[in-house]
Amino acid sequence: MLQAYNIHKSYSDLNVLKGIDLSVSKNEVISIVGASGAGKSTLLQILGTLDKPDIGDITINNQSINGMKPNQLAAFRNKQIGFVFQFHNLLPEFSLEENILIPSYIGGNSGKKVSDYADQLMRMLGVYDRRTHKPSQLSGGEQQRAAVARALINKPSIIFADEPSGNLDSVNANHLHSIFFELQKQLGQTFVIVTHNKELADMTDRKIVMADGKISE
């Protein structure tokens, strides 16, 4: 599903990534762990096409993203990639359901088929009864589950999650973690998760340990 080769990234004189090679299979859930400053989030941003490496090649779902123009990359990202961040980033003026549907609207998709899939996701994630509520009316766990549904709405090839449970209490964090593996089972979804949560990291199919801009394990 994903192949990254010899990824380097520097900011001024700071070498953040120093030759990362990484492959992720379809339907695999992997975690990336390591101390703060190891380069985990930078790697995730580059793998998710939100930033560009100084050197290196990335292929996602058999498509090379090297050389894509900005508009091509944006369209590819909308269709092929989902994101879940520590802070849900829901738009406050829209309902939970509208927030979930925004990526599909951006991609030019609407209608009953998309709406039905949104309903399916909301039921699966336990937020269907809250679909008309604004983000300010939702709990932290509900907001993050809405963010997961939003990441899934375009049926992406891969989802990148950066500290997805870092802002949740232990009960909601455990619930979110179980959802990831249920989505892996039911939808065949592939996940790459940066986390400091040891329990989540130990649950994943594979744990990648980073240190000083390199993969150490």
N, C-alpha and C positions, 0 to 999 in steps of 0.2 A: 504493500500500500504506500509506503514511504521509503525513500532511499536518499540519504544525505552523505556526501563524500567530501572530506577535507575542508570542513567549514571553518573559516577564520573570520574574526571580527575584532576590530580595534576602534577605540574612541580616543582620538588624539594619541597620546603616548601609552594609553592603557590597553593592553592586549587582553580581551575578555574571552575569546574563544580561540583555541590554539590547535586546530586540526581535528575536528569532530567527524567521526564516521558513525552512522547510525542507520539501521534498517528496522522497519516496523511492518509486521504482517497484517493482512486483513483480519478483522475480528479479534485483534490482540489489544489488550489493555496493558500499557506499560507506564511505570512511574519513573520520574527523574528526580533524584534527591541529591542533597549535598549542602554544605554550609552556605550561609549568605555570602554572596560575592563569587560563588563558584562558576556562574555563567548560565544558570538554569533558565531564568526568564529570558535572557538574551537569545539563547538557543531556541526557546519556544517561539519567540517573536519571529525569528528567521525561518524556522520550519513552517510557521503559519503564514508566511509571505507578508507580514507586517513590517519587516525590516529586511535589508539585503545584506548578504555576506560580502566581505571584501574579496574573499576567494572561496570557491567551492561550488558544488553542483547539488541541486535538489530535484528529485522526481516524486510526484504525488499521483497515485493512481495511473501510473504509466505515462504521465505527461511531465515533461521537463518544464520548470518554471523559469529557467535561465533564458534571458532574452525577451521575455514577455513585456510588451508595452504596458504602461500603467492602467489603461482601460481594459486590456486583456486580462491583466492580473486581478483587477477588481472583479470582473465577471467570473473568473475562475474561482476566486476566493468565495464569492457569493454562492456558487453552486457546489463546490467541492469541500469547503472547510467550515466547521462550526467552532465557535469560541465560547468558553465559560471562564470568567475571571473571578477574582476574589470578591469584588464588588459587582453586583448584578448589572449595573448600567442600564436599568430599565428607564424608559422615558416617562417622566412623571405625569404628563398630560394625557397619556393613553391608558386604556384599560389593560389588564393582564393579557387578555386575548389579542388585543390590537398589537401589543408589544411582541407577542409571539409571531404574529403574521407579517410584521414589517419586513424581514428579509425576503419573504416570498413576493411581496409587493415590489420591492427593489429589483428583484429578478424578473419582474414582468409576469408573475403568476398570481392568479386570483380565482375566484369561483368556488363552487361547491366542493370540488375534489380537495382543494387546499384547506378549505374550512373544515371539512370532515376529518382531515388528517390532524389539524390543530386540535379538534375535539378529542381525537384518539390519544394524542400526546398529553393533553391536559388531564384526561381520565387516568392514563398510565402513571402520571406524576402526581396525582392526587390534588390537583388545583382546579378541576373543572367547576366546582361550586363557587369558586372565587373569580371566575373569568371576567365578570363585569367590573371588578374592583380596580381602583387605581393603585399604583405601587405603595403609596403612603398608607393604604388601608390593609396592607399585607404584612405578615410576619417576615422575618429575615429568611426563614426556611422556605416559605412560599415564594418569595421573590427570587431566590436562587433556583428553585425548581422551575419557575417560569423562564428564567434565563437558560436553563438546560433545554426546555421545550423550544425556545427561540433558536438555539443552536442546532436543533434537530429538524426544524420545519422544512428545510430544503433538501433533506435526506443526504447530508454530506458524506463524502468518503471517509473523512477523519475529523475527530473533534480534539482540539487542543484546550486543555484546562490548566489555568495558572492559579494555584492555591484555592481551588474552588470551595473548600470548606473552611478556609482560614478565618472567615468572619462569622462563623456559626458556632452555637453551643454544641456540646458533645452529642446530644440527642439528635439535633438536626443534621449534624455532620455525619453521624452514623447512617441516618436515613438517606442522605445524599449519596454516600459511598455505595450503599446497597443498590441504589437506583442505577448507578453506572454499570454494575455487573448484570442487572436485570436487562438493561438496554443492550448490552453486549450479547446476552442470550436471546432476547426476543427480536432485536433488529439487526443483529450481526454487526453492531457498531464498533468502530475502532477508536481507541482513546489514547492520547499521550497526555499524562498528567504530571505537572510539576507540583510537588507537595512537601511540606515539612511534617505531615501527619504520618507517623510511623505505622499505625494500624492500616491506613489506606495503602501505603507503599508495600507493606507485606502481603496485602490481598491481591495485588496485581500479578499478571502473568509473568512479568519480568521487571526487575528493578535496576535502573541505570544510575550509577553513583558518579557524580561529577566532583572534581576538585581542581582548582586552579585552571579553569578553562579547558579541561580535558576530561574524558571519560576514564575513570580509574577502575571501575568494575562493570 
